[in-house]
Amino acid sequence: MTLMPPSGSLIPADAPFSAQQESWLAGFIAGIAAAGRRDSAGADAPTATIDVLIGTQTGNAELVAGDVVAGARARGLGGRATALDDVTPEALAAMSHVIVVTSTYGEGEMPDNAGLFWEALQSDTVPRLEGVRYSVLGLGDRGYDDFCQAAKLIDTRLEQLGATRLHERVDCDVDFEEPAAEWTAAVLDLVAAETGAKGTGGGAAEAPKKPRSPWNKRTPYRSRLATNRLLSAPHSAKEIRHYEFDLGDSGITYEAGDALAVVPLNDPALVGELLAHLGAAGDEATAELLRTEREIRTPSKELIADLVERAPSSELASVVAHGDRSDLDSWLWGRDVLDLLRDAGPAAPGLAELLPFLRPLQARQYSISSSPLAHPGSVHLTIASVRYDRYEGVASTYLADRVGADSTVGIYLQPNASFSVPADDDAPMVMIGPGTGIAPFRGFLHERAARGASGRNWLFFGDRNRETDFVYQDELTELQQRGVLTELDLAFSRDQAEKVYVQTRMRERSRELYAWLEEGAHVYVCGDASRMAKDVEKALLAIVAEQRRRGGDDAAEYLANLRRAKRYVRDVY
């Protein structure tokens, strides 16, 4: 066996390892240990082991994967769950039964922990997979054009490489629990039948780290909203608020980096306008349905298609006819279901015809901005209220305007195991979070302070104007004075003629930032996925290329190694 570091260069016997080499070596040793454990299983091993490969952005895929592993164990099968990026093509080729559970991120992209896997799977040198039997489950939202695209791509590629499909792919909408459970049972029953596995026990599945919470989108916990405080200045162009929810007797336990789902209610005023337009004013049962169970702000794709067919001369039909998705998105921004019905004129559907086109009202997920160690018994959120003329964000304005002191809000936890404070309290931490992207990093800093962690912490934060948009300024100043926040770089884009962003500040401090990476720093990014996160990644690649002077391919591999080591992670939306 040849032992070669990622760079491909030989290491002198007395040379200290870089952080990148140490990470690679740790993974190499862990792989040998895992192989030894598998070899030692011997005759007591189950008839088949199911490898559940996870692609996740918000944690739902991990929940389903846990159910798959538990189901495999109940059938006398082995089961182990692994992030897709932790699986090499060679390891994949050695597996017998593979179940892929993956969400889709952004516009049809792979989730953050699956990008490296997908890149490797497209290589010309990827091994054939004739010995692999597989099935794929996709988690997504039909409101997006590229619904479950990541699952579709992986399913097709595995087939192209010669793997045999155990069961047809199933693509789940936002209400994924029931179809996912049906698919899981069907796939596991097939594997059990063909391998002769029976009964309970056996297998390699581990017990869950903690029992699943009873609170979910069907049965949310009714929490008292203890604090609703404006963070941005009253004359700011933005309205950013700080919320604190009382966890009471819920038993909800969370970690810094998790997300909290808020179950909103629609604005009664909009419900009233919609019913009046439909000639159903005074219909209390329908009003309650629209207020609590249906999306009336964001039109569904199905409704848009129906309205185009009904009213081909409408403005909406004209925009759709151009075939430009970005133009349609721009036209739809600030328009809700009522606006589209008015645009269609007399051809618009009546109430009974409209209801099937209204999607279920969904919970909104927000990054938690607190630490359970520093804020026991409560969970905090940092949310920008969406207001555009008469258009308002469903959950953000529900919390800001319509939840009173004696009211409760439906909430439930959305764990995010991949986005958390380093387990090593000595490890340096770089956090990049402009705007409300600061949310999890407030929690991270309070967590590290409560743990007495000695690792250095560096925050890149920015927004439009320092005077109006420097949220949590007092807290950050105090954390600096206490030595918890080692470095703070600020980028307020509108405070000078030339716009300055967090990636600008990163490039200005490229030498120090690269030094932190070489010393083992974990890098976290939170916020806008469409532009900020991509610009930050470009800046990271440029910084690494500049400091290492080995070209773009080397910089890309360096960043890929950080991903593999779970030292470059993102919470973007």
Disulfide bonds with the S-S distance in Angstrom:
none
